[in-house]
């Protein structure tokens, strides 16, 4: 068998395996809502979704709130697990997040600012939708929202509320609170009622915070993980549960945390959940789906048009490359430390867009300087502009269908609401500067092996330096670095395959710029100015 034939066989085998993986993942992800009634509603413009088991009598309502830069889709594992367990689960988008058109108001550092705005938004959802259940209520929040649901539970007084199928009695307005990845200075020894704290095994700081909160009830005994203190019937119960082997986002998909939350609510409301409990195990299936999409991109890249007969790019050896890696990485955060970057009403994303833009301009300047000092940078060859445009459009469309739509459906809000389109276009000005310059810098005949990966590491180091120089304003960048790394890996692989087929770095440069501008524009909170 000749080498070209073997390559075609390998590509066909990968394509078949990828399609099987994608089909299996989609089937399992769709299974999470089978047997549920899922209703999208609006609460004074706030997008919300109600989940309940089909044909089941109304159960307690559990209002579920997402964390910073999250959306209601991110909380789907808890929503579907609790709905299958007989609860009426309600998710929603906070102001400034997801598809909520209202910006987040107030200072993010003040309890009377953004915190108050988020508390009020949660209360509005509760007031409007708690009637979908039997009158009983619990709250669940992740990360930023853990503090919000604690404060909401503390500020809704006990009262006699209307109930369906529940004997008339005085019930607490919020019977239990589940705080995932909790940090909340508002927790006291007995408030909120029946507090379950769930932390990821890799969340060392938040595990310590959970032990501190539980320790308020365990004293004088030292608090321990996995031990319930206090009395559920009296509303004083406290427990810290740890989901092993997961971090700040993975904790939302961990089966241990889902089981703990459902069991805690069952104990609070004296209910018996289904055995075995139908837990939403979507995490591995999301990974399989995205892995299948990325793998399919390799054989699919052979369908791209050839733009240049020879591979174009700067073609720099390590000796000529390293200044273009080091100078932008160091200079960009130093310059932006003193230059105003509040150019858009989007928390942190405004800085990130300017960082991309400045970094790209400095990279382009370095390419020009290197070209003036030595041999010309890059190879000259005729190119097909229509093929370039078609290739970039095809790679962009593949990313939209294969990555954007599945992420939006099963992970977090990724299809922008109309009010975010302008933000994406503004972000694109910054990401175009970076990716066009970076793709040219790291491609071409004679390019240093590993140059593409090195340039991404240099960019991440530059962001780390920026955070170190202005931690108070940019500490949220630390949270999204894993997402940036993931995007670099995914789009780096697609970029390499596209380049080897088309011969032109701008095909992937344009597609990557659009992808990153899109991700930044739809993810970060929109602030009121």
Order of alpha helices (4+ residues) and beta strands (2+ residues): alpha-beta-beta-beta-alpha-beta-alpha-beta-alpha-beta-beta-alpha-beta-beta-alpha-alpha-alpha-alpha-alpha-alpha-alpha-alpha-alpha-alpha-alpha
